[in-house]
Amino acid sequence: MAPEPSQVVSIANFAAGQAGARVTGGGSDSRPMEALAQVADLLAQNKLVIKVQTFPFDRAAEAYRISLSGHVRGKLVLVP
């Protein structure tokens, strides 16, 4: 099943609104607590997966190189 454009929210691609996605710049139209509750609910239902790669501090340079590549899927996290 293809995702519906109305289910996409972008904070960076302002042209996405032309395809039916919701676009916000975090201004007065944003509702961060509502959005956080929706994301938490989707995570609890396994309807949303966020890929997280962790790196110990001694591999921070590697994480940085991956970040610079521009092909990161998910989040990169440094851990002690």
PyMOL commands that set and color helices and strands:
alter all, ss='L'
color gray80, all
select helices_A, chain A and resi 5-7+14-19+32-44+57-68
alter helices_A, ss='H'
color red, helices_A
select strands_A, chain A and resi 9-10+22-23+52-56+75-79
alter strands_A, ss='S'
color yellow, strands_A
deselect
rebuild
show_as cartoon
